[in-house]
Amino acid sequence: MNDLFAQRLKSARRLNGMSLQDLANALDNVISKQALHKYENGEVMPDSERLQDLSKALNVRPDYFLRSTAVELSDIEYRKLPKLSVKEEARIIEHLKEYLERYLELENIIGIDQRLQNPLKEIDVIKSNEDVESAANLVRKEWQLGNDPLYNVAQLLEDNHIKVIPIQADDEFDGLQTWVNECYGVIAYNETKLQKKDRIRFTLLHELGHLLLGEKFGKITERAKENYCHYFAGAMLFPKTALIKELGAKRSKLHVQELAALKKEFGISMQAIVMRAAACNIVNEQYRRSFFTMMDQMNWRVDEPAEYTGEERSNRFDQLIYRALAEEQVSMSKAASLKNVSLAEFRSALQVMI
């Protein structure tokens, strides 16, 4: 029991981005740094009063420290800037693990085992953008998406056995993907930074490219992998067949309002549409360069003159909690624990919904 508590305490501290001294300060030194060190080494267990103090300081429920659901992450691939600190990276990983522990425990209670079957497992090594286009088309076929615009990418991924986790993090972090216990696919994104929904969608599908194609890249540079995953995201959002249908096979230029309308329909940025059009030889390289020059001149590179306003969040985790509650597979208290809120907060939320 001491070892389990020790590991959980260390995880909770990292989750909050705290050092041992930071935690001692947050506790007003009711528990000293030395005592915390002994807790984390498994030498001592706190009594119930001190456990409550730790729960409050670390913003977790007391039963967090006794949760035994095992989560093992495979190698994690990030979209991050070099300035992302080691401390912040550790906090992101602990947040990911904590959420997944609750998620997998909930699925286990209900009796769900949603292992990801990679639809691209049997394809050959990726050698070109055309190979990536074919891979995106295969995913669309396997997931029965046709060439239609994708509504709510986060929900789409969850429906296809990939857990999507929004994380609040520093601006140096965009997203990541990994496998959990070698069988569950996971994608996380920085909801603090990626507030525009077209950016969220593109990031999620970029990470999907890494997740599904990772073993198919062969020995290429990291930059080449990133370029292929960018291409994959664009192909998933706006398939070549649909692109040609909407724009025509050959164009000399595109109208800003035309691009704005397509952005609102397909949930992909105007800039990504032009990149797709150039990659598919609908417009030439000279037009692509002139378009981005115009975007710079108009200060539209960050804030484009049109917004995608569709839904972009999965409700699956909450839906499973309410399912377990309705089937009396969990108590109200356990549901609150899985939701990681107090019992009073959970009951209050239920009353608001009714």
N, C-alpha and C positions, 0 to 999 in steps of 0.2 A: 504493500500500500504506500509506503514511504517513497519508493522509487517512482510510482505512478504520479503521486502528488508533486514530487520534485520536478518531473518533466513538464507537468501541466502548469506549474507555477512559472517555470522558465519561459514556456510558450506564451503565457498570458502577459508576462512582462515584455517580451519582444513584440507581441501584438500591439502593445501600447507605446512601443518605441522608447522604453525606459531602461536606464541602467539600474543597478541595485541601489545606488545612492538616490536616484530619482524616485524610486519606489519608496524608499525610507522617508524621503522628504514629503511625498504625497500622503504618507501615513502619519505625518507629524512626529516621526521617530518613535511612535508607539511600539513599532517593531523596528529594531535597529538594522543597519546594513549587515552587521555580523550575523544576526539571527536569520535574516533573509538568506544569507549565504549558506547557512546550515540547512535551511529548508530546501534550497535548491540542490544541495548535495545529498539529500535524503537522510540526513543525520537526525532530524527532529521533525515532528508533525505538529502543526499549530492546533490549539484547542478551538472549540466552536466560535468563541468570541473573536479570536484572531482571524479565523477563516472568513468571518463576516467582514472584518476590516479589510482584508485582502481583496475580497470580492468587490467591495465598494470602490476601493482605490483603483482596481484594474478593470472596472466596468464589466464584470462577468458575474453570472449567477454562481452560488456556492457549488452547485452540482457540476459545474464546469471542471473543477479540480479532480473529479472522480470519473469523468467520462473516459471510457476505455476503447471506443471505436478507433481502429487503427487506420491511419492514412499515410501511405508511403508515396511520395512524389517521384516520378522519373525525372530525367534531366529537363530543366525548365529553359525554354527559349523565350527571350524578352524582345519587345520593342521598347528600347530605353535609350537615354542619352548617357554618355560616359560619366556625367556628374551625379548619377543616382548613387547615393551613399550606401555603404554596407549596412548601416543601421536601418535605413528605409527599405532596402531590399529584404532584410530579415523580417521586418514588420509586415511587408506585403505577403511573404511566404506564410507567416503565422496566421494572417487573416484568411488566406486561402485554405489552409489546413483546418482552421477552426470551423469555417463555414461548411467545408466538405464533410467533416466529422458529423455535424448535425444532419446534413443532407443524406448521407449514406445510412446513418442510424434510422432516419425517418423511412427511407425506402425499405430497409430491413424489417422494420415494424410492420409495414403494410404488406411486405412480401414481394417487392419489385426488385428485379435485378437487371438494370439497363446497361449492359456492357455494350460498348461501341464496336460495331462491325464496320471496319474501314472499307468503304465502297471502292477505294482506289488501291486496294492491297495487291491486286494481280496485274496492274499496269506496268509497262516497261519504264526504265530510267528516263527521267525528264531531260530532254536535250534542246528544246526550243519552246518559244511562245505557243507554237501550234500544238505541241504536246500538252501544254498547260490548258489551252482552250479545250482540247479534247477531254482532259481530266475534269474540268468544270462542267462540261456537257454531260459527262458520265454521272457526276454527283447529282445534277439536276434530274437526270433520267431515273436514277436509283431512288431518289426522294420524291419522284413523281411531281416535279415542279413545272414541266413544260418550258416555255419561253416567256412566261408571264412575269410581271414585276413581283419581287419578293415583299410580302407584307410581314413586318416584325421579324427581323433576322434572329434576334435573341430567342424568341419563342420557337422559331423554326429549328434552331440548333438544339434547343431543349427537347423538342418533339422527336429529334433524331439522335437522342441519347448522348448529347454533349452538354455538360453543365456550364452555364454562363454566369459569371460572378462579377458584379460591379464592385470596384474597390476605390476608396478615396485615398489618393496618394499624391506625392509631389509631381510637379510638371515634367520631371525628367523621365517619367514612366508613362507609356501608352497602353501596352497590353502584354499578355503572355499566354502561352499554351503549354500543356503538359499532359501526361497520363497519370492517373491515380491507381495505385495497386495494380498497375500494368494492364488495366482493362477498361477504365473509365476515362473518357476524354473530357478535358476541362479547358475553358478559355476564360480569361479574366481581362477586364479593361478598366482604365482609369476614368471613372465617371466625373471626377472633379475637373479633369482637363478636357475630356471629350464630351462636351455638352451639346454640340450640334449632332443631330441624329444621323445625318449622312456620314459623318466621321465615325460615329459608333458602328454603323453598319459596315463600313469599309474595313475598320480595324478588326471587327469580329470575323469577317470573311478572310482577311489577310492571315489572321491567326489560324483559321480553319485550313488555309493552304499549308501552313507549317505542320499542323497536326496530321493531316491526311497524306501529305506528300513528303514528309520528312525523310523517309528512307529511300525515296525515289530521286533525290537530287544528285546522288553520286558525289564525286570529289570536285566541288565547285566552291567558289568564294562565298563568304557570308553576304556580300553585296549582291551577287548573282541570285542567291536564294531569296533575298528581299525583293529583288526585281520580279522574280517569278511569282512570288506570293502577292505582290501588287497586281500583277497581271491576272492571277487567279481571282482575286477579289473583284476586279473589274468585269471579268468574264462571268462570274456568278451573278453580279448585279444587273449586267446588261449583256446578255448573250449575243454573239455575232449575228445570228439570224434575226433577232429582234432589232439589233442596231441597224442593219441594212434595211429592214422593213420600215423603220422610223425615219432614217436619214437618206436612204437611197444608196446605191452601190458606189457612186462617185459624186463628190461635191467640191466646189471651188472654195466655198466659205459657209459658215453657219451663223444664224442670227442669235443674238443673245437671248431674246425672248423664246426662241425655239429651244435653246438649251435649258432655259429656266422651266419651261413646261415639261420637258423630259426629266429634269431633276425631280420635280414634284411627283411625277408618275412612277419613276423607277427608283427613287431614293438614292441617287448617286450624284456626286457633285458635278457641276458644269465642267470643271477642269478635268475630272476623271473621264467624262464623256468624250471630251476632245482628245484626251490621250488614247482612249479606246478607238475613236474614229481614225486617228493617225496609225495606230498599231494594225488596224484592219484595212489600211490603205483606202479609206473613204476620203480622207483629206491628206494633203501632202505635208512634208516636214516643214516647208516654208510657212504654210498656214498655221501649223501648230505653234511655231515660234512666235509668229506675229500675234496670235491669240493670247499667249501668256505675257507678251509685252504689254498688250492692251490691259490685261487683268492687273498687272503691276501699276500701270499708269492710273487706273481707276481705283486703286487700293481695294481690289476685290479678291485678292489671293486668300485672305482669311475670312472675310465676310462677303460672301457672294450676294448678288442682288436678288436672290430667290432662296427660300428656305424649304426644306423637306420637313413636313410636320406630322408624319405618320407615327404610329405607336412603335416603341422600340425598347421593350422590356418584357421579360418572361415572368409569369405569375405561377409557374409550376410548383415551386417550393411551397408557397402559401396554399395553393390548391390542395397539395398532398397533406398538409397539416390539417386543413378543415375536413378532408376526407377521412383521415385517421380519427379525428374527433367525432365525426358523425357516426362512424362504425364502432365507436367506443373501444378503439385499439389503443388510445392514449387518454389519459385524464386531462383535465383543464390545466393542471399544474405542469404536466409533462409537455403539453402543447406549447405552453409559455416558455419552457426550458428549450425546446427545439427551435423556437422563434428567437430565443436569446433576449427575452424581455421579462419583466416582472409579471407575476400573476395579475396584479391590478391593471397593468398596462394592457395585457392581453384581453382581459375582460372588458375594459373600456373600449378597445378597438372593435371587439365583437358587437358591442351595443351600438356603436356608431354605424356599423354596416347594416344592422337590422332596420 
